[in-house]
Amino acid sequence: MLHRTEAVILKTTPFSDADLIVTAFTLDYGLVNTFAKSSRKIKSRFGSSLEPLTYAKVSFWGREESTLPRLTQSDIIKPFQSLRERPGYFFRVMEIVELTLGLLAERETNRECFYLLVTMLNRIENGGLHNGAVFNTILYKIRLLDMVGYGPRLEGCARCGTSGYNFYISHGSIICGACAEGMDNPMKLSLGLIRLYESLRKWDISKIDRIKITRALLAELSEVLNSHIQYTIAKPLKTRAFLSGPRDQ
């Protein structure tokens, strides 16, 4: 059966001398691993359309239960080449890719997450200082976590709803002093961070740039999110090793 859809190429793995295993996040089929024959040949137009981060229209052939359908066509919609050429931006975007692969299951359609990824790639490519790679990476983490049901709860105590500022990584939420009796080692959050998180989680993305953010607050939010993500997926993101902190590059 032939399948046609839009896709963002997330990663490729060499296979034999000229072939590739291509992992793509597709609009209609979710995460799909495909086999691209002869795509590594010199001057292959097909191969150039399979660079990581490329947004393309793809076709692949295989039965519904096939674990590795054959990728037969890929036509570039937008290459996002500049994101691959700027190291600072590239590592930020690959953090997004790694998180996407870590949170989404294969072959589960999620159009909302797909359009979020395309939107964020466009924002990072076109962003200035405020809307640069760091800000939009954090925004993507918040929205993706929320969409797949792993978002931290900062809007009141998870047990009684009372407002509080102590965030417990093991619970993924704020727990007030009364409910947290006997619990140890919370992260103390500021009111500014909680308000910022809720704004970034709820505001329409087309209006998100109206929010004014200090670097200190962005750094605080980044630390909380990274700690929450590491606990949620039970391992640190490998791309964090290449990133020294929440600053534009």
C-alpha positions in Angstrom: 0.0 0.0 0.0 1.3 3.4 -1.0 1.1 6.2 1.7 1.6 9.9 0.9 2.0 12.5 3.6 4.0 15.5 4.9 7.0 14.8 7.1 9.8 16.4 9.0 13.0 14.2 8.7 14.3 13.7 12.3 17.3 11.5 11.8 19.0 9.2 9.3 21.1 6.1 9.9 23.5 4.7 7.2 22.6 1.2 6.0 25.0 -0.6 3.7 27.0 1.5 1.2 24.3 3.6 -0.4 21.1 3.2 1.7 19.6 5.0 4.7 17.1 4.2 7.5 15.1 7.4 7.7 13.1 8.4 10.8 10.4 10.9 10.0 7.6 12.6 12.0 4.7 12.4 9.6 1.5 14.4 9.6 -0.8 11.3 9.0 1.1 8.4 10.5 3.2 9.8 13.4 6.8 8.6 13.8 7.8 6.2 11.0 11.1 4.5 10.3 11.5 3.9 6.5 14.1 2.4 4.2 15.5 4.7 1.5 17.4 2.7 -1.1 20.4 4.3 -2.9 19.8 7.6 -1.2 23.5 8.1 -0.3 24.7 8.0 -3.9 26.7 11.1 -4.9 24.5 13.9 -6.3 21.4 12.1 -5.4 18.5 14.5 -5.4 16.5 12.0 -3.4 19.2 11.9 -0.8 19.5 15.7 -0.4 15.8 15.8 0.5 16.5 13.5 3.4 18.7 15.8 5.4 17.7 16.0 9.1 15.1 18.8 9.8 13.9 18.9 6.1 10.2 19.5 5.8 9.0 17.4 2.8 6.2 15.6 1.0 7.0 11.9 1.2 5.7 8.6 -0.2 6.4 5.2 1.3 5.3 1.7 0.4 4.5 -1.1 2.8 1.8 -2.9 4.6 0.2 -1.4 7.7 2.2 -3.8 9.9 5.5 -3.4 8.1 8.2 -2.3 10.4 10.4 -0.7 7.7 8.4 0.4 4.7 10.3 1.6 1.7 10.6 5.4 1.2 10.0 5.9 -2.6 9.7 9.7 -2.9 10.6 12.9 -1.1 10.0 16.4 -2.3 11.3 19.4 -0.3 8.7 21.8 1.1 11.3 23.7 3.2 14.9 22.6 3.8 15.6 24.5 7.0 19.2 24.5 5.8 20.3 27.5 8.0 19.4 25.5 11.1 21.9 22.8 10.1 24.6 25.3 9.3 24.6 27.3 12.6 26.0 25.1 15.3 24.3 26.9 18.2 20.9 26.7 16.6 21.5 23.2 15.3 22.1 21.8 18.8 19.0 23.5 20.1 16.9 22.1 17.4 18.4 18.6 17.9 17.3 18.9 21.5 13.8 19.4 20.2 14.2 16.3 17.9 15.5 14.2 20.8 12.7 15.1 23.0 10.1 14.4 20.3 11.6 11.0 19.7 11.6 10.4 23.5 8.0 11.3 24.1 6.1 10.1 21.1 5.2 6.5 20.3 5.8 5.1 16.8 2.9 5.1 14.3 0.6 7.2 16.5 -0.9 10.1 14.6 -0.5 13.5 16.4 -1.2 16.3 14.0 -1.2 18.9 16.8 2.4 17.9 17.7 3.4 17.8 14.0 2.3 21.4 13.3 3.9 22.5 16.6 7.2 21.2 15.4 6.9 22.9 12.0 5.9 26.1 13.6 8.9 26.0 16.0 11.4 25.3 13.3 10.1 28.3 11.4 10.3 30.5 14.5 13.8 29.4 15.4 15.0 30.0 11.8 13.4 33.4 11.6 13.8 34.6 15.2 15.8 37.5 16.5 17.3 37.9 20.0 14.0 37.5 21.9 12.5 34.9 19.7 15.8 33.0 19.2 16.7 29.4 19.6 16.6 29.3 23.4 13.2 30.9 23.9 11.5 28.7 21.2 13.2 25.5 22.5 11.7 26.2 25.9 8.3 27.1 24.4 8.4 23.8 22.4 9.2 21.8 25.5 6.3 23.3 27.4 3.8 22.8 24.5 4.9 19.3 23.6 4.9 18.1 27.3 1.4 19.6 27.7 0.1 17.9 24.4 1.2 14.4 25.4 0.1 14.6 29.0 3.5 15.0 30.7 3.4 18.7 31.5 4.4 19.8 35.0 1.6 21.2 37.1 2.5 24.6 38.5 -1.0 26.0 38.9 -1.7 25.2 42.6 -1.1 22.1 44.7 -1.8 18.9 42.9 -3.5 17.4 46.0 -5.7 20.2 47.3 -5.4 23.1 44.8 -3.9 25.6 47.3 -1.3 27.9 45.8 2.3 27.1 46.6 5.9 27.4 45.4 7.5 24.1 46.1 7.9 21.9 43.0 8.5 18.1 43.6 10.2 16.5 40.6 9.0 13.0 41.6 5.4 14.2 41.4 5.8 16.6 38.5 3.8 19.2 40.4 3.6 21.8 43.1 2.6 20.5 46.5 1.7 22.9 49.3 3.3 22.7 52.7 0.4 21.0 54.4 0.2 18.2 51.8 4.0 17.8 51.5 4.6 16.9 55.2 7.4 14.4 55.3 8.5 15.0 51.7 12.0 16.3 51.0 14.0 18.3 48.5 11.5 20.5 46.6 12.6 23.0 44.0 11.5 26.5 45.2 9.8 28.4 42.4 9.2 32.1 42.1 5.8 33.6 41.4 7.3 35.1 38.2 8.3 31.7 36.9 4.8 30.2 37.6 3.1 33.1 35.8 5.5 32.9 32.9 5.0 29.1 32.5 1.2 29.4 32.5 1.4 32.2 29.9 3.7 30.2 27.6 1.5 27.2 28.0 -1.8 28.9 27.3 -1.2 32.0 25.0 -1.8 31.8 21.3 1.6 31.4 19.7 1.0 34.2 17.3 0.8 36.5 20.4 3.5 34.9 22.5 6.2 37.5 21.5 4.4 40.1 23.6 5.6 38.5 26.8 8.6 40.2 28.2 11.1 37.8 29.8 14.4 38.4 31.7 17.3 36.1 31.1 17.3 35.1 34.8 13.7 34.0 34.6 14.3 32.1 31.4 17.2 30.3 33.0 15.1 29.4 36.0 12.3 28.0 33.8 14.9 26.1 31.7 16.3 24.4 34.8 12.9 23.3 36.0 11.8 21.9 32.6 15.1 20.1 32.1 14.9 18.5 35.5 11.2 17.5 34.9 12.1 16.0 31.4 15.0 14.0 32.8 12.8 12.5 35.4 9.9 11.9 33.0 11.9 10.0 30.3 14.3 8.5 32.9 17.4 9.8 31.3 19.1 13.1 30.4 18.9 14.4 26.9 22.2 13.6 25.1 22.1 17.0 23.4 22.3 18.8 26.8 26.0 17.9 26.8 26.5 20.3 23.9 24.6 23.2 25.5 26.1 25.3 28.2 23.0 27.2 29.3 19.9 29.2 28.3 21.4 31.8 26.0 21.0 32.7 22.3 23.9 31.6 20.1 
